[in-house]
Amino acid sequence: MYEEMKYCDPKQFILDEAHELLSKALTAAMQQGTLPERELPEFITEIPGDVKNGDVASNLAMASARVFGMAPRKIAEAVVAAMPSLESSSFERIEIAGPGFINLFLSASWFSGVVFSANVLGKDYGRTEYGRNQKINVEFVSANPTGPMHLGNARGGALGDCLAAALDWAGYDVTREFLINDAGNQVVKFGKSLAARYLQIYRGEEAVPFPEDGYQGDDIKELAKLFSEKYGDRFVNEDEETLRREIAAFGLPHNIHALKDDMAKYRVTYDVWFSETTLHESGAIQDVLKKLAERGATYEKDGAIWYRSMKYAEKYGANKMSRKGMDGEVTEEEKDEVLVRANGIPTYFAADIAYHYNKFAVRGFERAIDVWGADHHGHVARMKGAMDAIGLDGEKLDIVLMQFVRLMKDGQPVKMSKRTGKAIGLAELLDEVPIDSARFLFNMREPGSTIDFDMDLAIKKDSDNPVYYVQYAHARICSILKKLAEEGIVFGGAENADLSLLTEPAERDLIRMIAAFPGEIISAAKSYDPARITRYATDLATQYHKFYNSCRVKDADDALCQARLSLCTATKNVISNALTMMKITVPESM
């Protein structure tokens, strides 16, 4: 029985079963002559917004009116009359409403089965095999190791990690990945900034000009000081290139270690930390450039190697006529992109193509998902097109664009920290608000929506705070179980309870909500929107509180008490699974 229930999606199961029953009834009606012989029309089965008229509704009669040349009501009557026995199905009866709507009502055994499954499967309830173990890479945050993480990384970390979790629960083989951008112009700028601060320690700030485009943060000064403490004035008289290279090589590991510490504090654990430098050192970029050239995707001009960007990007929405110069429209060639500069140094785009080629062609991922800031939207079509250009499939690269975060306190936007006078970054945010609140609140809305992160709300310990509200529902159930046990009322297990007694509207509404959990995970995975899980957890907590207020557990007779304890335990398991999936603590008391 356990294996039969495992990886089941109860909600989708009844929709599929209803569709199959109606298809069989439609075929039988044609065989019986009550409907003319026609090809089976397409129709849907769905969960209606209001289930008082049926748990599953179908538009079969409406959708087939033209096919059969009959009034929908007449078609519905013929189908219902030809319906095979519902005895071994999930339904107890079928009705026709209005001009021909067909409604099916779930049997008590289905409701019992959901409660039983959520109890017996426990920590596995919600998992499915929908993804069929497809190998997926989820890359997120990937902050430059040239400074501390910013507020956007806080949202990206929660979004990417919870998306990966939803994919895992939906049956995919998921790899969480962080790309360390430890090569390219930003690292050169990082080295120049550190070198200037290092020399200023010995020569004074007035004697050593700071680069106009250098990194101004105090973290740069602190790293330069650490370098000075280790090496003294040994590099003061070194040539500029040697100093820049050595001090960058010293500073990067410090910053990368800090990135890892911040992510660990945020409960984000990566399977892979991928260094961009390895692409340069291994020859992977040169190999990709060669493949692109062989496929006619590049050409040489002005000593540089160019990529025919628009030829491939247009398929994914890039607009050839999106820019105009003084002499008119820019030609397609003028909108192409440099992969190798005239000085022989590859661009970041060349490295990015090689990186994604590595994901697909070298490591064998069947799909790759990148979580990017919305400001990178212009790069989406170029990157997907580049996969086609190199002989892969750009459709298998998906980009989740994440909108920006606005920090709020006392009803006003907050840009700078009163304590440090700097922009608030991830590390300071996690010092100010509970990690549970940060992970939950950053996942309250779909990626494409901007977020106002309310710091006052995040630290609240009452039902106004959504994560507290959900956690409290779990703690309330634990408290009920504990108090009843102290009074001698011990839960005997769902397998020993008469779950058919759960017939009250509040009970059945709660069971329907429990049944929806696996499907919500699948939907979150399909739509790349883990906010569905936070919304679901909040709705489940609300539904449980309604049940708690209308259905007494302690005062019910023994049989009904055990059935309701089964429902409480099923709810507790689902809340625990939803919070655990999001790496949010699951308290037993509050």
N, C-alpha and C positions, 0 to 999 in steps of 0.2 A: 504493500500500500504506500509506504514512504517513497519508494522510487517512482511510483506512478504519479505522485503529487509533485515531485521535485521539478523545478524549472517550469512550473505551470503559471500561466497568466489567466486567472479565472474570468476576468472581464472579457478578454479577447476570445476565450474559449466559448462563452455563451453567444457571442456575436457570430462566431463561425458556425456553431451548432445550429443557431436559429436560421442562418442562411442555408445551411444544408437541408434542414427540415423543410423549409419553404420551397427550395428547389425540387425536392422529392415530391412534395405535395403538388406543385405546379405540373411536374411531369406526369404524375398519377391522374390529375384532372384531365390532361390532354388524352391520356390513354383511355380514360373512362368516357370521353366524348363530351364532357361538360365545358371544355375549352377546345378551340380548334388547334390542330397540330401546327406549331410554330417553333422557331428556334428560341431557346430560353432567353428572355430579355435580361439586361443588366439591371440590378436593383441593389439597394443597400439595407443593412440592418444596423441599428444604432441605439445607444442608450439615450432616451429622451431626457430633457431637462427636468420634467416632472414625471415621476414614475407611478403616480396614482392610477394612470390609465394603462399601465403595462411597464414591465422592466426592460423589454426590448421592443422597438418599433420598426416597422418596415414600410417602405414605399412601393413594394412589389406591385400592388394593384394599379397605382398611379403610373408607374414606370412602364407598365405593359398594356395600358389602355389602347394606345395606337397600334401596337403589335397585334392585339387580338380583335381590335375594332369593337370593343365592348366597354360599357360603363365600368369604372373601377370597382364599384360596390359589387357588381355581378361577378367580376373576376375574383375579388376577395372571398365571396361566398363559395365559389367553386374550389378555391385553394383550401379554405378551411375545412370544407366537407371532405376533401381528399387527403387531409393531413393524417399521416400515420400515427400510431399510438405514441403518446408522450410519456408513457409509463417509465421507460428506461432513460429518459432524457433529463435535462436540467429544468424543464418547464412542467407546470401543472395544468395550464390551460391557455387557450388562444381565443382572442376576441376580435371583432370587427368594430371599428368606431367611425362615425361620420360618413363621409362619401366613399370610404374604402381603406382607411388605415388599418393595418394588421398589427395587433399588439399581443405579445407573449408575456406570460407571468411566470416568474421563477418559482420553483418548488422549494419546499422547506429543506429538502435534502441538499440543494445547492448552497443555501445559506449555512447549513450545518457543516458542509464540506469546506467552506472558506475558513470558518472558525477553527475547525479541526486542523486544516493545513497550516495556518499561521501559528498554531500551538506546537504541532509536531515538528515542523520544519525549523522553527525558531530562528536562529541566526542566518539560515539559508533562505527564509521566506522573502521573496522579491527577486531572487536570482532567476534568470532564464537562459536559454540557449539561443536566443534570437540572433546574436552576432556570429554564431557558428565558429567561434574561436578565430575569427579573422584577425590578422596581425595588424595592429594600429599603433602609430606613433603620435603622441600628443606632446607638442613642444610649447612651453609657456614660460612667461616672465623673461628669460634670456636677457637680463639686464646687462649693460656694459659694465665690466669690472673696473671702471675708472672712477667710481664713486659709490656712495650709499644708494640703497633702493629708495625710490620715490613712492608717492601715494598710489599711482597707477599700478605699480607692481603688487600692491596689497590686493587690489581687485583682481589683477591677472593671476595671482597665486591662488586665490580662493576659487576663481572661475575655472582655471585649468585643472586644478587638482580635483575638484568636484565633478567636472566633466569626465575626467579620466576614470573616476570612481563609478560614475553612471555607466560608462561604456564597459567597464569590468563586470559590473553586476548584470549588464544586458548580454553578457556572454562573449565579449571580445577579448582578445589577447592584447593587453594594453602595456605600452612602454611610456613612462613619463620621462621627458627629456628637457634639459637646460642647455642651450647653446652658449658657450662662453666666447664672447667676441673679443678674444685676446690677440687680434691682429688687425692691421689696417690703420687708417688715419687717426682714429680715436686713441689708439695705443701710442702712436707717435706724439700726439698732442699731450697725452698723459705723461709721457717721458719728459717732454719739454717743460711741462708745468712743474713736475717734481724737481727737475734739474735746476730750474730758476729758483725755486724755494730753497733748495739745498745750498746753492751758491750765495743766496741772500743771507743765510745763517753766518757765513764767514766774511762776506764783503759788504753786507748791508743792503737794504731794499733799494736805496737810491742808486747804488752802483750797478745793480743787476736788474735790467728792465724785465718785467713779466710779460709773456706772450699775450698779445691782444685777444687771441681766441683761446687762451689757456683756461684750465679748470680752476676756479677761484675759491673753492671750498676749503674750510679749515682742515678737512680730512687730508688734503694735499700737503698742507703744512705739517701735519702730524706724521705723515709717512716720511717726509723729508727729514724731520727730526729723528725718527727711528733709524733712517739710513745713516745720518750723521753720527748717532750714538754707536752704531756698529762699525763704521769705517772711518770716523773722524774726518780729517781734511784730505784724505788719500786721493779723492777724485776732484779736488778743487782745481788742479792744474791740468786735468785730463782734457783731451779734445772733446768738443761738444757731442759728437756722435757716440763716443765711448761712454760718456757720462749718461747721456740719454738712454742708451741701451741698458746699461747696468742698473740704473735706478728704476727703470720700468720693470726689469726682470725681478727686482727686489720688491717693488710695490704691488705688482699684479697678484702674486700668491697671497699677500696679506688681504687684499680686497676680495679675492675669490673665496678665501676662507671665511670672510665676513658675510659674503653672499650666502654661503652654505649654512652658516650659523643662523642668519636671519630666516632662511627658509625652514630650517629645522625647528626654530622657535615657533614658526607659523604652522607647524605640523605638516609641512610639505616635504616628502621624501622622493627624490628622483632616482630612477633606475639608471640613467645615463647623464653624465656631465660631459658634453661634447666640446672639445677645444677646436676653435677655428684654426689655430696654428697648425694642427695636424694635417689640415687640408693642403696647406702650403708646403709643409715639410715632406709629406708623403708623395707629392707629385700629383695629387688628385685633381687639383685645379688645371694643371697642364693637360692631364688626360681628358678632362671634360672639354677644354678648349679645342683639343684635337678632334674629338667626336663631333663637336659643333661645326668645325671647319669641314669635316668630311661630309656632313649632311647639308652643306651649303648655307648654313645659318649665320656665318660670319664673313667679314671681308676686311681688308686693310685699307686704311685711309689716314694720311698725315702721320704715319709712323705708329698709329695705334690699331688695335684690333677691335672692330665694331660688331655688334650683334644686331641682326635684323629684327628688332623688337616688335614693330607694328605688324609685321607679316604674321606673327604668331599670337600676339596679344589681342588682336581685333576680335578673335573668336570668343574671348572672355569679356568683351565689353569695352575694350580700349577704343578711343575715338581718334581716328586719323586726322580729323579736322578740328581738333580741340584747341589748337594754338594758332595764332597769326602773328607774323612779323610785320615790319614796316613795308616789306615788299609784297605782302599778301600771305596766302596760306603756306604754312610750313610743309615741306615735302615729307613723304614717308621716310626717306633716307635721313633727313635732318632730325627725325625723332628717334632714330636708332640709338643704341647705347654703347658706350665704351666698355669693353671687358678687360682690355689691357692697355694701360696708358702708354704714351710714346716713350716714357722712361723705362718701360718693361715691367712695371708694377701692376699686378691685377687689381681690379676694382672690387669693392665689396659685393657687387652684383655677381661677378664671376665666382667669388667664393660661395655666395648663396646658392648659385646653380649647382656647384659641385657638392655642397652640403645636402641639398635635396636629392641630387642624383645618388649620393651615398645612402640616403634613407631607403630609396626604392630599389635601385639596382644592386647595391652592395649588401645592405642588411635585410632586404626582402620584405619591407613593410608593404602591405596591400593597400593601405591608405595612410596618409599623413595629415594631421590637423595642426595648424599653427594658430596660436592665439596672439593677435597683434592689436596694438592701439589703433583707434580709428584714423589717426593721422597717417597711417600707412596704406590707406585704401587705394591710393594710386599705384601701389606696387603689386596688388593682387593679380590683375590681368597679366602683367609682365612675368610674374613668377610662374603662374600656371601655363602661360604660353611657352616659357622656356623649357618646361617639362616635355611639351610636345616637340619642341625644336630638337631636343636631344634624343628623341625616340621613345620617350615614356608617355604617360597619359596624364595630362594636366587635370583631367576630371577627378583624378584620385588624390589631388592635393586640395584640401579644404582650408579656407582661412576664416577664422572667427574674429570679426572686428569688434573690439571692445571700446565702448564710449568712455568718456572721461568721468572723473569723480570730483565732486565738490564737497569739501569738508565743512560741516556746519557745527556751530556751538552757540548756545543762547539765541538761536534763530538767525544767526548771522554767519556769512562765509568766513572761514578761517584760512589764511594763507601762510601765516608765520607763527612759529612757536614763541609764546611769551617767555619760555624758559631759556631757549637758545638763540632766539632772534632769527632762526633759519626756517626755510620751508620744512614742513612736517613730512618726514619720510616714514617708511615702513617700520623701522626699528622703534622710533619714538611713538608712533601710533600704538604699537603693541605694548608699550609701557603705559599708555594712557587708558586703553580700553581692553576688556577681556578678549582673549583670542576667540572664544566661542562666539561672541557678538560680532567680531570682525568677519569671521568666516561665514556666518549666517547672513549678516546684513549685506555683505558684498555680493551675495548670491540671491538677493531678493527680487532682482529684476533681470530680464533677458540681457545678453551682452550688448545688444545694439541700443540700449537705453542708457541715458546718463543717470548717475546716482548722486543723490545728496546723502552723504554719510553723516548721520546725526550723532555726534559724540555724546551728547547728553542722554539720548535714548540708549546708546550702546552700554552705558554703565548702570542703567536702571535695573533694579531687581524687583520688578513687578510685571504684571501681564501686559503693560504697554510695550515692553521689549519682546519682540516676536520669539527670540530664541529662549528667553526665560519662560514664556508662555508654553512653548512646546515641552521644554524640560520639566516644567511643573506638572504637566499632564502625566508624564512618565512617573514622576515622584509620587503623585497622588495615587496612582494605581499600586505602586509598591507599598505605600502606606496602608491602603485598604487591605491588601493581602496580609501584611504584617499584623495589623490590628485584629483581623478576623482569626488569624492563626493563634494569636494570644488568647482569644475567646473560645478556642477549641474548634473553630470552623476552618478546616484545612482543605485546600483545593486538591481534589483527587485526580486531576488530569482530565484533559478534554476527551480522552478515549473512554472515560467512565461516566461522562456527563450526557444527559439527554438534550442535545443541542437543538432538537426540533421545538423546544419550548421557547426559543428566541423568536417571538412573533410580533412584539411591540414595534411600532413604527421607528422609535429611536434606536432600537436594537438593530433592526434591518438596515436603517440608514448607515449605521456605524459599520455593519458587515459589508455593505456595498463599498464603503470607503476603503476598508481593508482590502477588499478584492481588487481595487483599482491600483494598488501599490506597484505590482510588477509592470503593469502597462504604463504607469507614469515614468518608471525608470527607462523603459524602452523608448518612450516619447522624448525624454530628456536626451537620450543617446542619439536618437535619429535627428533631432532638431538642434543638437549642440547647445542645449539650454538647460543647465543644471538648476536654474531657478525654479523649474517645475518641481523639484524635490523639496525645496524650502517651502514653496507655496502648498504643496501637498501635506507636508508635516504640520503646517499651521492649520490647514483645514481639518486634518485628522484630529488634532488636539481639540479644536472647536467642537467637532462632532462627538468626541468622547465626553466633553464637559456637558453637552446636551443630554447624552445618555445618562450620565451620572446624576443629573438633576431630575430626571423623569423616571428612572428605573432603579429602585432600591435593590441593593445586593444583600445586605445583612438581614433585612426584615423579610425577605422572600422565603418560601418554603424550601426545604433542603434541595429538592431536584432543581428548582429554578435558580436557587442560589449558586449551585455548582455550574449550571449553564452560563449564568452571568459572570461567574469567576473565569470561565473559559474565554468569554468575550473580552473581559478585562485583560487577561494574560495575552490574548492574541493582539490586542491593541498595544500593549506594552512592548511586545516583540517588534511590531512594525515601527513604532516610534524609535525604539532603540536602533533598529537597522537603518532607518533614515538618518538619524543623527550620527551614527557610527560611520556611515558612508561618507558623510561630510566632515568626519574627524572632529566632531563636537562631543563634548563630554555628556554622559548619560547618567545624571544623578538619581539616586534612589531615595533621597530625602532633600528637602529644601526648606 
